[in-house]
Amino acid sequence: MKPCYLLLKALLCITLGHTMAYCVDFTIAVSGPTHVTQGRALLVLAQASIVSGVDDEPATPTVSGLPPQASVEFVNLKKYCCGTFLWRITQANPLRITTAQTTPTGRYPITITYVSQTGVTRTGSFTLTVVPNPTVAPPPRLSKPPVLETVELWESNMTNYGKLHCNPAALNMWEGNVWYYDGIRNYMQISKTTGDEYWLSCAELQISLYRQYVIVNNGLIPGWRVFPHGLAMHFQKTQDPTSRSAVVKLADGNAIRYDNLAWSISWQSSREISYALSTLVMAEQMGFARRPEFNDYVELLFGHFDQWFVSQNASYVQPFMVALAAESLIDYWSLTKDPRVLPILRIAADKLWSKSWSDSDRAFIYYNEDGSSGPAADLNLLIAPLYGWVYQYTGVADYREKGDQVFNSGVRNAWLGGGKQFSQSYRWSGKYVEWRTPTGVGRRK
């Protein structure tokens, strides 16, 4: 019945010049990043919107203007339906554009064309910029840094508030508790830093809550609740196979959640994709083979940085989300040494400072969806490690000096009475201490 209906509709619309109410018309918007490195892939989203008529017919998409030696794939057409055409005009349509190492650098106007079954042709466009592979110098030899003013307070707060939140009465899945932002990891790190096995019992408390939550749900938990680092550290310390299995379940759950890449191209999904990529890194470091979705997560995350800081087509940039994405890229770099990581994190550090650091408040700005904003020193220690890592691999003292400001204010001004805030502050702030003082000198007076 339906093919006959569509054929009749096509004949009427073509004959009458698409003037009838049931004749479809539409527009196409293209969103996502616009820069791709030679030899890498870019993921963008084509999304049609109906202007008039009814979305009840297929459309065939094509792409023109690709640079030399580049190819394009309509990811969902291949994965779901229907090979060469969209089942519905408004079907979310992610495109993967893959360049070659020999693709010439430059700017390329790309046109995406849809032809509906009734013959309506519409286009969307964007300019693709192909950039060269970066070259990164070897890490410099760093000079002795000045003393980090608040490191002793940071350490005492770590143990004092760590004991406060090592509380069996708080073992529930409320996101204000210490499990959120990876309480397992925090307590494993405290144990390593202090050499005190007491903290392993605190980690085990969080294991009893969070790991069971992961396993019962077979890894299919909300993307912002995915915390693989602590589970991986627990396995490395104890060889407990259940913790290893939980990381794999999180990886499996991510593969299901983000199977449709259309929902991950926007910078607004950066936290979830960051956690997903770190989970795959943790799994690989524990001996599992690289997952098929690994490269897509990598390019999605580079695409988020592009939208924030290069194309600058994101409506706003949330500093703590950038920090979480930076952590994931650093995890990825530890596995691959991808030369793209340092340049993009250096850009991120520079632009976060110029656009979002409040010198009077000694804090980065937190942006609300309603357009309001304000300083958030509680998140300083989540952001400081970005500056430490960039300093370590550039040797530019300005990054260490800025990082010290961020760190010192975070130690002095963060509220640690909440379990969530404690875990945010100690999730990876120890890495800042390590990276700004890589030889171990200058920590104490």
Salt bridges, closest charged atoms under 4 A:
ASP25 OD1 - ARG122 NE 2.82
ASP56 OD1 - LYS9 NZ 2.55
GLU57 OE2 - LYS9 NZ 3.06
GLU73 OE2 - LYS78 NZ 3.25
GLU73 OE1 - ARG96 NH1 2.56
GLU149 OE1 - ARG412 NH2 2.96
GLU152 OE2 - ARG444 NH1 3.36
GLU155 OE2 - ARG443 NH2 2.17
GLU155 OE1 - ARG444 NH2 2.53
GLU175 OE2 - ARG225 NE 2.77
GLU197 OE2 - LYS237 NZ 3.78
GLU204 OE2 - HIS234 NE2 2.80
ASP240 OD2 - ARG211 NH1 2.99
ASP252 OD1 - ARG291 NH1 2.95
ASP259 OD1 - LYS79 NZ 3.48
GLU284 OE2 - ARG290 NH2 2.90
GLU293 OE2 - ARG291 NE 3.51
ASP296 OD2 - ARG96 NH2 2.74
GLU299 OE1 - ARG340 NH1 2.89
ASP306 OD1 - HIS35 ND1 3.01
GLU327 OE2 - ARG185 NH1 2.64
GLU327 OE1 - ARG427 NE 2.90
ASP331 OD2 - HIS229 NE2 2.79
ASP338 OD2 - ARG40 NH2 3.38
ASP338 OD2 - ARG340 NH2 2.87
ASP359 OD1 - ARG362 NH1 2.50
ASP398 OD2 - LYS402 NZ 2.85
ASP404 OD2 - ARG436 NH2 2.76
GLU434 OE1 - LYS431 NZ 3.56
